[in-house]
């Protein structure tokens, strides 16, 4: 099977279900941003500091493929093949992981400036891409049906990435710089 099909050369692509849409369609933008996020999660998984979390990060990547498949499916057409779903346990995994990390972190008393270590910065980049993906999915949901669990998962994942950035900073011994607004 060849990677290139030439069917997208005129700026269109197919949804699961067969309908052709513009590559600039909001649905394509949403799942494309989820794909971008998945790449950032892969980079996070490759950071030595995340060795103990490698399996959770791999699970998140798998769930992001699920989210992408869900978003790539035409809601107006019956699909003959099975598409995986996000389930409540996927959200619970993120919440339990955050709760576990939170027990080992000092209380948060201010906004934190992203940075302190390259690995932590990668995590903040993933978090901001996740927030963008979440906004796009919400925007899409205002125009077309989107599973509510997908929206919840994206929201919880951005929270998870914030907590992870703090945990990584702690483990790497990098300073968490509090934002001090100039007032």
Order of alpha helices (4+ residues) and beta strands (2+ residues): beta-beta-alpha-alpha-alpha-alpha-alpha
